[in-house]
């Protein structure tokens, strides 16, 4: 028996929009490379803590 797998790519534009917004934020705040990289790693954690029930 053969099972078929479908791949859904409807939300890929949201990821691109998030990346563009994040790069704009780094440029707007004039962050250096290391501060921008650190923020990229830590920022999702703080968002999760903030919006968790």
PQR file with spaces between the fields and no chain letter, atoms N, CA, C, O and H, PARSE charges and radii, in Angstrom:
ATOM       1  N    UNK     1       0.837   -1.166    0.000 -0.4000 1.5000
ATOM       2  CA   UNK     1       0.000    0.000    0.000 -0.0000 2.0000
ATOM       3  C    UNK     1       0.892    1.241    0.000  0.5500 1.7000
ATOM       4  O    UNK     1       1.813    1.350    0.809 -0.5500 1.4000
ATOM       5  N    UNK     2       0.620    2.153   -0.889 -0.4000 1.5000
ATOM       6  CA   UNK     2       1.402    3.372   -1.015 -0.0000 2.0000
ATOM       7  C    UNK     2       0.664    4.532   -0.363  0.5500 1.7000
ATOM       8  O    UNK     2      -0.512    4.772   -0.636 -0.5500 1.4000
ATOM       9  H    UNK     2      -0.129    2.064   -1.546  0.4000 1.0000
ATOM      10  N    UNK     3       1.372    5.241    0.497 -0.4000 1.5000
ATOM      11  CA   UNK     3       0.795    6.422    1.135 -0.0000 2.0000
ATOM      12  C    UNK     3       1.345    7.665    0.451  0.5500 1.7000
ATOM      13  O    UNK     3       2.531    7.740    0.130 -0.5500 1.4000
ATOM      14  H    UNK     3       2.327    5.046    0.719  0.4000 1.0000
ATOM      15  N    UNK     4       0.475    8.629    0.235 -0.4000 1.5000
ATOM      16  CA   UNK     4       0.933    9.872   -0.377 -0.0000 2.0000
ATOM      17  C    UNK     4       1.097   10.938    0.705  0.5500 1.7000
ATOM      18  O    UNK     4       0.370   10.965    1.699 -0.5500 1.4000
ATOM      19  H    UNK     4      -0.488    8.569    0.496  0.4000 1.0000
ATOM      20  N    UNK     5       2.060   11.799    0.482 -0.4000 1.5000
ATOM      21  CA   UNK     5       2.354   12.882    1.414 -0.0000 2.0000
ATOM      22  C    UNK     5       2.176   14.190    0.662  0.5500 1.7000
ATOM      23  O    UNK     5       2.712   14.365   -0.432 -0.5500 1.4000
ATOM      24  H    UNK     5       2.650   11.778   -0.325  0.4000 1.0000
ATOM      25  N    UNK     6       1.425   15.101    1.251 -0.4000 1.5000
ATOM      26  CA   UNK     6       1.270   16.418    0.646 -0.0000 2.0000
ATOM      27  C    UNK     6       1.993   17.451    1.495  0.5500 1.7000
ATOM      28  O    UNK     6       1.977   17.389    2.725 -0.5500 1.4000
ATOM      29  H    UNK     6       0.989   14.958    2.140  0.4000 1.0000
ATOM      30  N    UNK     7       2.619   18.389    0.828 -0.4000 1.5000
ATOM      31  CA   UNK     7       3.357   19.454    1.500 -0.0000 2.0000
ATOM      32  C    UNK     7       2.594   20.748    1.283  0.5500 1.7000
ATOM      33  O    UNK     7       2.261   21.099    0.151 -0.5500 1.4000
ATOM      34  H    UNK     7       2.632   18.439   -0.170  0.4000 1.0000
ATOM      35  N    UNK     8       2.320   21.449    2.360 -0.4000 1.5000
ATOM      36  CA   UNK     8       1.553   22.679    2.313 -0.0000 2.0000
ATOM      37  C    UNK     8       2.494   23.859    2.538  0.5500 1.7000
ATOM      38  O    UNK     8       3.118   23.953    3.595 -0.5500 1.4000
ATOM      39  H    UNK     8       2.590   21.163    3.279  0.4000 1.0000
ATOM      40  N    UNK     9       2.606   24.754    1.567 -0.4000 1.5000
ATOM      41  CA   UNK     9       3.505   25.907    1.676 -0.0000 2.0000
ATOM      42  C    UNK     9       2.749   27.224    1.740  0.5500 1.7000
ATOM      43  O    UNK     9       3.219   28.223    1.197 -0.5500 1.4000
ATOM      44  H    UNK     9       2.099   24.678    0.709  0.4000 1.0000
ATOM      45  N    UNK    10       1.612   27.252    2.377 -0.4000 1.5000
ATOM      46  CA   UNK    10       0.799   28.462    2.422 -0.0000 2.0000
ATOM      47  C    UNK    10       1.402   29.545    3.310  0.5500 1.7000
ATOM      48  O    UNK    10       1.189   30.729    3.051 -0.5500 1.4000
ATOM      49  H    UNK    10       1.229   26.441    2.818  0.4000 1.0000
ATOM      50  N    UNK    11       2.138   29.179    4.333 -0.4000 1.5000
ATOM      51  CA   UNK    11       2.607   30.142    5.318 -0.0000 2.0000
ATOM      52  C    UNK    11       4.054   30.566    5.110  0.5500 1.7000
ATOM      53  O    UNK    11       4.630   31.208    5.988 -0.5500 1.4000
ATOM      54  H    UNK    11       2.312   28.217    4.544  0.4000 1.0000
ATOM      55  N    UNK    12       4.653   30.232    3.986 -0.4000 1.5000
ATOM      56  CA   UNK    12       6.047   30.593    3.774 -0.0000 2.0000
ATOM      57  C    UNK    12       6.216   32.105    3.634  0.5500 1.7000
ATOM      58  O    UNK    12       7.280   32.632    3.959 -0.5500 1.4000
ATOM      59  H    UNK    12       4.185   29.710    3.272  0.4000 1.0000
ATOM      60  N    UNK    13       5.200   32.805    3.163 -0.4000 1.5000
ATOM      61  CA   UNK    13       5.312   34.258    3.021 -0.0000 2.0000
ATOM      62  C    UNK    13       5.372   34.939    4.382  0.5500 1.7000
ATOM      63  O    UNK    13       5.960   36.014    4.500 -0.5500 1.4000
ATOM      64  H    UNK    13       4.336   32.377    2.898  0.4000 1.0000
ATOM      65  N    UNK    14       4.784   34.348    5.404 -0.4000 1.5000
ATOM      66  CA   UNK    14       4.853   34.937    6.744 -0.0000 2.0000
ATOM      67  C    UNK    14       6.273   34.900    7.288  0.5500 1.7000
ATOM      68  O    UNK    14       6.704   35.833    7.966 -0.5500 1.4000
ATOM      69  H    UNK    14       4.306   33.475    5.308  0.4000 1.0000
ATOM      70  N    UNK    15       6.993   33.841    6.998 -0.4000 1.5000
ATOM      71  CA   UNK    15       8.384   33.751    7.427 -0.0000 2.0000
ATOM      72  C    UNK    15       9.252   34.786    6.745  0.5500 1.7000
ATOM      73  O    UNK    15      10.126   35.380    7.376 -0.5500 1.4000
ATOM      74  H    UNK    15       6.643   33.083    6.447  0.4000 1.0000
ATOM      75  N    UNK    16       9.020   35.007    5.468 -0.4000 1.5000
ATOM      76  CA   UNK    16       9.774   36.019    4.728 -0.0000 2.0000
ATOM      77  C    UNK    16       9.441   37.406    5.264  0.5500 1.7000
ATOM      78  O    UNK    16      10.333   38.240    5.421 -0.5500 1.4000
ATOM      79  H    UNK    16       8.310   34.525    4.955  0.4000 1.0000
ATOM      80  N    UNK    17       8.169   37.660    5.545 -0.4000 1.5000
ATOM      81  CA   UNK    17       7.762   38.948    6.100 -0.0000 2.0000
ATOM      82  C    UNK    17       8.398   39.174    7.472  0.5500 1.7000
ATOM      83  O    UNK    17       8.825   40.286    7.782 -0.5500 1.4000
ATOM      84  H    UNK    17       7.444   36.982    5.417  0.4000 1.0000
ATOM      85  N    UNK    18       8.463   38.119    8.299 -0.4000 1.5000
ATOM      86  CA   UNK    18       9.102   38.230    9.610 -0.0000 2.0000
ATOM      87  C    UNK    18      10.587   38.560    9.450  0.5500 1.7000
ATOM      88  O    UNK    18      11.114   39.403   10.176 -0.5500 1.4000
ATOM      89  H    UNK    18       8.116   37.215    8.048  0.4000 1.0000
ATOM      90  N    UNK    19      11.264   37.905    8.506 -0.4000 1.5000
ATOM      91  CA   UNK    19      12.689   38.157    8.292 -0.0000 2.0000
ATOM      92  C    UNK    19      12.926   39.587    7.824  0.5500 1.7000
ATOM      93  O    UNK    19      13.857   40.243    8.293 -0.5500 1.4000
ATOM      94  H    UNK    19      10.836   37.220    7.916  0.4000 1.0000
ATOM      95  N    UNK    20      12.104   40.074    6.915 -0.4000 1.5000
ATOM      96  CA   UNK    20      12.246   41.453    6.444 -0.0000 2.0000
ATOM      97  C    UNK    20      12.036   42.428    7.605  0.5500 1.7000
ATOM      98  O    UNK    20      12.787   43.393    7.748 -0.5500 1.4000
ATOM      99  H    UNK    20      11.348   39.541    6.534  0.4000 1.0000
ATOM     100  N    UNK    21      11.027   42.179    8.424 -0.4000 1.5000
ATOM     101  CA   UNK    21      10.770   43.038    9.577 -0.0000 2.0000
ATOM     102  C    UNK    21      11.916   43.021   10.569  0.5500 1.7000
ATOM     103  O    UNK    21      12.268   44.053   11.140 -0.5500 1.4000
ATOM     104  H    UNK    21      10.417   41.395    8.307  0.4000 1.0000
ATOM     105  N    UNK    22      12.499   41.846   10.775 -0.4000 1.5000
ATOM     106  CA   UNK    22      13.596   41.746   11.726 -0.0000 2.0000
ATOM     107  C    UNK    22      14.838   42.459   11.208  0.5500 1.7000
ATOM     108  O    UNK    22      15.520   43.145   11.969 -0.5500 1.4000
ATOM     109  H    UNK    22      12.213   41.008   10.311  0.4000 1.0000
ATOM     110  N    UNK    23      15.140   42.303    9.916 -0.4000 1.5000
ATOM     111  CA   UNK    23      16.292   42.995    9.344 -0.0000 2.0000
ATOM     112  C    UNK    23      16.083   44.509    9.379  0.5500 1.7000
ATOM     113  O    UNK    23      17.034   45.254    9.614 -0.5500 1.4000
ATOM     114  H    UNK    23      14.586   41.746    9.298  0.4000 1.0000
ATOM     115  N    UNK    24      14.857   44.970    9.148 -0.4000 1.5000
ATOM     116  CA   UNK    24      14.565   46.396    9.259 -0.0000 2.0000
ATOM     117  C    UNK    24      14.803   46.878   10.685  0.5500 1.7000
ATOM     118  O    UNK    24      15.373   47.949   10.890 -0.5500 1.4000
ATOM     119  H    UNK    24      14.085   44.365    8.956  0.4000 1.0000
ATOM     120  N    UNK    25      14.369   46.091   11.674 -0.4000 1.5000
ATOM     121  CA   UNK    25      14.536   46.480   13.076 -0.0000 2.0000
ATOM     122  C    UNK    25      16.014   46.583   13.442  0.5500 1.7000
ATOM     123  O    UNK    25      16.418   47.523   14.126 -0.5500 1.4000
ATOM     124  H    UNK    25      13.906   45.221   11.507  0.4000 1.0000
ATOM     125  N    UNK    26      16.815   45.635   12.997 -0.4000 1.5000
ATOM     126  CA   UNK    26      18.254   45.684   13.282 -0.0000 2.0000
ATOM     127  C    UNK    26      18.871   46.928   12.665  0.5500 1.7000
ATOM     128  O    UNK    26      19.683   47.601   13.301 -0.5500 1.4000
ATOM     129  H    UNK    26      16.487   44.871   12.442  0.4000 1.0000
ATOM     130  N    UNK    27      18.492   47.238   11.431 -0.4000 1.5000
ATOM     131  CA   UNK    27      19.022   48.432   10.780 -0.0000 2.0000
ATOM     132  C    UNK    27      18.520   49.714   11.419  0.5500 1.7000
ATOM     133  O    UNK    27      19.288   50.663   11.579 -0.5500 1.4000
ATOM     134  H    UNK    27      17.833   46.692   10.915  0.4000 1.0000
ATOM     135  N    UNK    28      17.247   49.760   11.788 -0.4000 1.5000
ATOM     136  CA   UNK    28      16.662   50.960   12.384 -0.0000 2.0000
ATOM     137  C    UNK    28      17.311   51.274   13.729  0.5500 1.7000
ATOM     138  O    UNK    28      17.560   52.438   14.043 -0.5500 1.4000
ATOM     139  H    UNK    28      16.624   48.989   11.658  0.4000 1.0000
ATOM     140  N    UNK    29      17.583   50.243   14.520 -0.4000 1.5000
ATOM     141  CA   UNK    29      18.204   50.446   15.833 -0.0000 2.0000
ATOM     142  C    UNK    29      19.716   50.574   15.753  0.5500 1.7000
ATOM     143  O    UNK    29      20.378   50.825   16.761 -0.5500 1.4000
ATOM     144  H    UNK    29      17.381   49.297   14.265  0.4000 1.0000
ATOM     145  N    UNK    30      20.268   50.400   14.544 -0.4000 1.5000
ATOM     146  CA   UNK    30      21.717   50.497   14.304 -0.0000 2.0000
ATOM     147  C    UNK    30      22.487   49.539   15.210  0.5500 1.7000
ATOM     148  O    UNK    30      23.499   49.901   15.810 -0.5500 1.4000
ATOM     149  H    UNK    30      19.730   50.196   13.726  0.4000 1.0000
ATOM     150  N    UNK    31      21.973   48.292   15.294 -0.4000 1.5000
ATOM     151  CA   UNK    31      22.652   47.280   16.095 -0.0000 2.0000
ATOM     152  C    UNK    31      23.829   46.715   15.310  0.5500 1.7000
ATOM     153  O    UNK    31      23.782   46.624   14.083 -0.5500 1.4000
ATOM     154  H    UNK    31      21.151   47.999   14.806  0.4000 1.0000
ATOM     155  N    UNK    32      24.863   46.344   16.013 -0.4000 1.5000
ATOM     156  CA   UNK    32      25.984   45.673   15.390 -0.0000 2.0000
ATOM     157  C    UNK    32      25.635   44.221   15.098  0.5500 1.7000
ATOM     158  O    UNK    32      24.546   43.751   15.426 -0.5500 1.4000
ATOM     159  H    UNK    32      24.901   46.418   17.009  0.4000 1.0000
ATOM     160  N    UNK    33      26.568   43.525   14.482 -0.4000 1.5000
ATOM     161  CA   UNK    33      26.311   42.142   14.088 -0.0000 2.0000
ATOM     162  C    UNK    33      26.026   41.262   15.292  0.5500 1.7000
ATOM     163  O    UNK    33      25.055   40.506   15.286 -0.5500 1.4000
ATOM     164  H    UNK    33      27.453   43.907   14.216  0.4000 1.0000
ATOM     165  N    UNK    34      26.856   41.346   16.327 -0.4000 1.5000
ATOM     166  CA   UNK    34      26.706   40.435   17.464 -0.0000 2.0000
ATOM     167  C    UNK    34      25.452   40.737   18.279  0.5500 1.7000
ATOM     168  O    UNK    34      24.795   39.816   18.764 -0.5500 1.4000
ATOM     169  H    UNK    34      27.646   41.960   16.332  0.4000 1.0000
ATOM     170  N    UNK    35      25.113   42.016   18.435 -0.4000 1.5000
ATOM     171  CA   UNK    35      23.875   42.349   19.142 -0.0000 2.0000
ATOM     172  C    UNK    35      22.655   41.902   18.336  0.5500 1.7000
ATOM     173  O    UNK    35      21.667   41.440   18.906 -0.5500 1.4000
ATOM     174  H    UNK    35      25.647   42.764   18.041  0.4000 1.0000
ATOM     175  N    UNK    36      22.725   42.038   17.022 -0.4000 1.5000
ATOM     176  CA   UNK    36      21.635   41.578   16.170 -0.0000 2.0000
ATOM     177  C    UNK    36      21.484   40.068   16.210  0.5500 1.7000
ATOM     178  O    UNK    36      20.365   39.560   16.269 -0.5500 1.4000
ATOM     179  H    UNK    36      23.528   42.413   16.559  0.4000 1.0000
ATOM     180  N    UNK    37      22.607   39.339   16.178 -0.4000 1.5000
ATOM     181  CA   UNK    37      22.558   37.871   16.246 -0.0000 2.0000
ATOM     182  C    UNK    37      22.045   37.413   17.603  0.5500 1.7000
ATOM     183  O    UNK    37      21.266   36.463   17.679 -0.5500 1.4000
ATOM     184  H    UNK    37      23.516   39.752   16.130  0.4000 1.0000
ATOM     185  N    UNK    38      22.468   38.070   18.668 -0.4000 1.5000
ATOM     186  CA   UNK    38      22.000   37.720   20.002 -0.0000 2.0000
ATOM     187  C    UNK    38      20.499   37.982   20.127  0.5500 1.7000
ATOM     188  O    UNK    38      19.765   37.172   20.692 -0.5500 1.4000
ATOM     189  H    UNK    38      23.101   38.842   18.606  0.4000 1.0000
ATOM     190  N    UNK    39      20.057   39.102   19.602 -0.4000 1.5000
ATOM     191  CA   UNK    39      18.634   39.407   19.625 -0.0000 2.0000
ATOM     192  C    UNK    39      17.825   38.416   18.804  0.5500 1.7000
ATOM     193  O    UNK    39      16.702   38.077   19.177 -0.5500 1.4000
ATOM     194  H    UNK    39      20.654   39.760   19.143  0.4000 1.0000
ATOM     195  N    UNK    40      18.376   37.951   17.700 -0.4000 1.5000
ATOM     196  CA   UNK    40      17.694   36.974   16.859 -0.0000 2.0000
ATOM     197  C    UNK    40      17.493   35.654   17.593  0.5500 1.7000
ATOM     198  O    UNK    40      16.512   34.954   17.344 -0.5500 1.4000
ATOM     199  H    UNK    40      19.289   38.226   17.397  0.4000 1.0000
ATOM     200  N    UNK    41      18.404   35.308   18.489 -0.4000 1.5000
ATOM     201  CA   UNK    41      18.307   34.061   19.243 -0.0000 2.0000
ATOM     202  C    UNK    41      17.435   34.203   20.493  0.5500 1.7000
ATOM     203  O    UNK    41      16.731   33.264   20.865 -0.5500 1.4000
ATOM     204  H    UNK    41      19.201   35.877   18.691  0.4000 1.0000
ATOM     205  N    UNK    42      17.475   35.355   21.134 -0.4000 1.5000
ATOM     206  CA   UNK    42      16.785   35.525   22.410 -0.0000 2.0000
ATOM     207  C    UNK    42      15.373   36.078   22.236  0.5500 1.7000
ATOM     208  O    UNK    42      14.490   35.765   23.034 -0.5500 1.4000
ATOM     209  H    UNK    42      18.047   36.118   20.832  0.4000 1.0000
ATOM     210  N    UNK    43      15.146   36.891   21.213 -0.4000 1.5000
ATOM     211  CA   UNK    43      13.859   37.554   21.023 -0.0000 2.0000
ATOM     212  C    UNK    43      12.679   36.589   20.951  0.5500 1.7000
ATOM     213  O    UNK    43      11.656   36.872   21.574 -0.5500 1.4000
ATOM     214  H    UNK    43      15.863   37.145   20.564  0.4000 1.0000
ATOM     215  N    UNK    44      12.754   35.458   20.225 -0.4000 1.5000
ATOM     216  CA   UNK    44      11.612   34.534   20.218 -0.0000 2.0000
ATOM     217  C    UNK    44      11.284   33.976   21.603  0.5500 1.7000
ATOM     218  O    UNK    44      10.118   33.721   21.902 -0.5500 1.4000
ATOM     219  H    UNK    44      13.585   35.228   19.719  0.4000 1.0000
ATOM     220  N    UNK    45      12.297   33.784   22.451 -0.4000 1.5000
ATOM     221  CA   UNK    45      12.041   33.301   23.806 -0.0000 2.0000
ATOM     222  C    UNK    45      11.202   34.310   24.578  0.5500 1.7000
ATOM     223  O    UNK    45      10.217   33.941   25.218 -0.5500 1.4000
ATOM     224  H    UNK    45      13.245   33.992   22.208  0.4000 1.0000
ATOM     225  N    UNK    46      11.585   35.572   24.522 -0.4000 1.5000
ATOM     226  CA   UNK    46      10.847   36.597   25.262 -0.0000 2.0000
ATOM     227  C    UNK    46       9.431   36.765   24.701  0.5500 1.7000
ATOM     228  O    UNK    46       8.500   37.021   25.464 -0.5500 1.4000
ATOM     229  H    UNK    46      12.385   35.872   24.002  0.4000 1.0000
ATOM     230  N    UNK    47       9.252   36.628   23.399 -0.4000 1.5000
ATOM     231  CA   UNK    47       7.912   36.679   22.835 -0.0000 2.0000
ATOM     232  C    UNK    47       7.065   35.517   23.367  0.5500 1.7000
ATOM     233  O    UNK    47       5.896   35.706   23.704 -0.5500 1.4000
ATOM     234  H    UNK    47      10.009   36.420   22.779  0.4000 1.0000
ATOM     235  N    UNK    48       7.645   34.327   23.442 -0.4000 1.5000
ATOM     236  CA   UNK    48       6.926   33.183   23.957 -0.0000 2.0000
ATOM     237  C    UNK    48       6.534   33.331   25.408  0.5500 1.7000
ATOM     238  O    UNK    48       5.430   32.954   25.801 -0.5500 1.4000
ATOM     239  H    UNK    48       8.595   34.173   23.168  0.4000 1.0000
ATOM     240  N    UNK    49       7.433   33.878   26.206 -0.4000 1.5000
ATOM     241  CA   UNK    49       7.135   34.097   27.626 -0.0000 2.0000
ATOM     242  C    UNK    49       6.039   35.156   27.780  0.5500 1.7000
ATOM     243  O    UNK    49       5.161   35.032   28.634 -0.5500 1.4000
ATOM     244  H    UNK    49       8.330   34.184   25.887  0.4000 1.0000
ATOM     245  N    UNK    50       6.098   36.177   26.958 -0.4000 1.5000
ATOM     246  CA   UNK    50       5.117   37.257   27.055 -0.0000 2.0000
ATOM     247  C    UNK    50       3.712   36.797   26.672  0.5500 1.7000
ATOM     248  O    UNK    50       2.742   37.154   27.340 -0.5500 1.4000
ATOM     249  H    UNK    50       6.811   36.277   26.264  0.4000 1.0000
ATOM     250  N    UNK    51       3.595   36.009   25.604 -0.4000 1.5000
ATOM     251  CA   UNK    51       2.288   35.620   25.101 -0.0000 2.0000
ATOM     252  C    UNK    51       1.799   34.274   25.642  0.5500 1.7000
ATOM     253  O    UNK    51       0.712   33.829   25.273 -0.5500 1.4000
ATOM     254  H    UNK    51       4.383   35.719   25.061  0.4000 1.0000
ATOM     255  N    UNK    52       2.567   33.628   26.496 -0.4000 1.5000
ATOM     256  CA   UNK    52       2.113   32.366   27.094 -0.0000 2.0000
ATOM     257  C    UNK    52       0.982   32.652   28.076  0.5500 1.7000
ATOM     258  O    UNK    52       0.951   33.708   28.707 -0.5500 1.4000
ATOM     259  H    UNK    52       3.450   33.990   26.796  0.4000 1.0000
ATOM     260  N    UNK    53       0.063   31.715   28.198 -0.4000 1.5000
ATOM     261  CA   UNK    53      -1.067   31.939   29.123 -0.0000 2.0000
ATOM     262  C    UNK    53      -0.635   31.965   30.575  0.5500 1.7000
ATOM     263  O    UNK    53      -1.467   32.143   31.464 -0.5500 1.4000
ATOM     264  H    UNK    53       0.088   30.857   27.686  0.4000 1.0000
